Amino acid sequence: MTPTNTHPLPSEKPRIVVVGAGYAGMMSALRLAPHAHVTLVDPADRFTERVRLHEHAAGRPDVTHPLGSFLRPTGIIHVAARATEIDTAGREVRTDDGRVLPYDRLVHALGSRTRSVGPGDRDRAYTVESATELHKRLKDGPGSLTVVGGGLTGIELSTELAETHPGWRVTLLTEGDVGPGLSAKGRAHVRTVLAGRGVRVEEDRRVAGPDDIDTDVVVWAASMTPNTELARAAGIATDAGGRLEVDAVLRSVSHPEVYGAGDSAAGHTTAAGALRMGCAAALPCGSQAASAIIAELRGQEPKPLNFSYYLQCLSLGRHDGLVQFVRPDDSPRERVLTGRPAAYVKEGIVRSTVRSLKLASRQPALLAHIPGFG
């Protein structure tokens, strides 16, 4: 297809392109909609609750919502295509369907993915992103399943799959301790629940790929990598971890017309330090990027991101959970909430993420008055 130029008619409103419709990208686009011509670039026509993908792998029918349910009242243009190039000199984004999308400001919110497992038998190796395929495989019949990675994602996958598919023999492998960011009380509860679900845990076990494991199915949850290939190809500065290098207002240090939000950007605050990848920071950072751009458009100096951590929460199947209270820098306190009450808290927080996006869709100005959303 021959590329076509899609410059809009002259207008006082600036043109803002948001690439990525995850938690951060959706929040940025929705908050910016009243102030600019916003184009949201993402090949999917549904918003995926990524924090529920372990539930989807276990059998939850759907963890998505139509994008139209968020975008319809906003005037945001959704381009259902994949961004293939960022031209920082021309300030344009090109897509795989031949479009050329000019921008005055760009919000890079392409998120992250599970790091490639490398060579191995891919017919039996899955990630949380392939939850649909993993669920189909689990329905084929019981066998042995090994989750690699002892962080929060690996723990949630192991407990959820063991509870929902008791015929499968589930093992959790981790190169260090299970739940390395948890307190001693939190880690003890996780180990108790894993044992109660029949999950065999092997700590201090390092594996290079699926071929190192004698099992029928491998679920890789060992580490995440940012989706910043387009940014790096465009010459946008990234840090040692591959995330966009941004300042205190989430503006690119090399290209001030570009903002980074969510997992693909190395956000940081005085209180929290470097922000970890995850929904907890993605929504506030998406809102912050929008606030900074709005301030710029008004000729004001953007305020820095104001964010700190309060807790980590994880589900341990449908009837148990863990709420780990943390310090502002995400280090664990000894205080925890466990069992069914923790499961209720976790479910409430997960539901609140979609509610906050619905609020941003209908009353975006209110987000600026919610602590942490700027």
Beta strands, then each sheet from edge to edge (+ up, - down):
strand 1: 4-5
strand 2: 15-19
strand 3: 37-41
strand 4: 46-48
strand 5: 64-66
strand 6: 77-79
strand 7: 83-87
strand 8: 92-95
strand 9: 99-102
strand 10: 105-108
strand 11: 112-114
strand 12: 125-127
strand 13: 144-148
strand 14: 169-173
strand 15: 200-202
strand 16: 217-220
strand 17: 224-226
strand 18: 258-260
strand 19: 268-269
strand 20: 273-274
strand 21: 311-315
strand 22: 321-326
strand 23: 332-338
sheet 1: 1+ 9+ 8- 7+
sheet 2: 6+ 3+ 2+ 10+ 18+
sheet 3: 4+ 5-
sheet 4: 11+ 17-
sheet 5: 12+ 16+ 13+ 14+ 15+
sheet 6: 19+ 20-
sheet 7: 21+ 22- 23+
end
